[in-house]
Amino acid sequence: MILERIQGALMLHITPELCIYFRSEWVEQLRALPYDQFGEFIRSTIYPSLSDKERRLWNKTTINNRDLQAAVQAAI
């Protein structure tokens, strides 16, 4: 899983073909949160903002919060 900045947008690449667009403010907020608060932030902020297609993708994949934390910390 890679979080990449492309032309001002952040994309969470789940596989080379599948990605979810992340708002910059989400990444900044996740960087500031302790790991144990990731789940609640995702449920209350990110997931409701995803498109139907992105929700289906999110639900079909197993996104580990530790992997997401590592991707957020690695994002430039």
N, C-alpha and C positions, 0 to 999 in steps of 0.2 A: 504494500500500500504506500503510495507516494502522494504527498500534497505538493502541488506545483503551482507557481504563479506564472500565468500566461496573459500577457497584455492587460494587466491590472486585475484579472480574475484569478481566483484560486480554485483548482480542481483537485478533488480527491480521486486519484486513479485506483480503482479497486482491481481492475485487470487492465491490460493494455487497451482493450476495446471499451471498457465500461468506466464511466466517471460520474461524479456528483459535484456540482458547483458549490463552493463554500463562499460565504460572504467574508470579507476581510475582518469585519468586527467579530465574527464567530471565532476565527483563529486567534485573534488577540485576546478574547475572553478565555478561550480554552488554555492559552499559554499561562494566564494568570491564575487559573483554578488548580487546586490540588486534584490529584488523580481520582480520589474518591467522590468528587463532585461532577465528574464528566457525564455519568449516566443521567443524572437529573437535568443537567444543562442540555444534553442532546434531546431528551424527551420533551422538555418544556420549550426549548428555543429553536433548535435546528430542525427536528423532525416535522413539526407543524408547518414549517416554511418550505419544505421540499415539495416539488411537483409530484403528481401522481406517479409518473414514470420513475422519478428518483426514489420515491417511497417504496415502490415495488422492487427496485434494485437494492435498496438498503435492506429490505426484508428478506431478500433471497440470499444475501451474502452474510457471512459471519464476520462482522467488524469487531475486532477485539479492541477494547478501550486502551489497552497498553500500546497496541500498534498505532492507534489513532494519536495517542499522546506523543509517541516517537515521531510520527509524521508532522504533527503540529510543531514540535520543537525543532525539527529539521527544516521546516519551510522558511524560505528567505523572504 
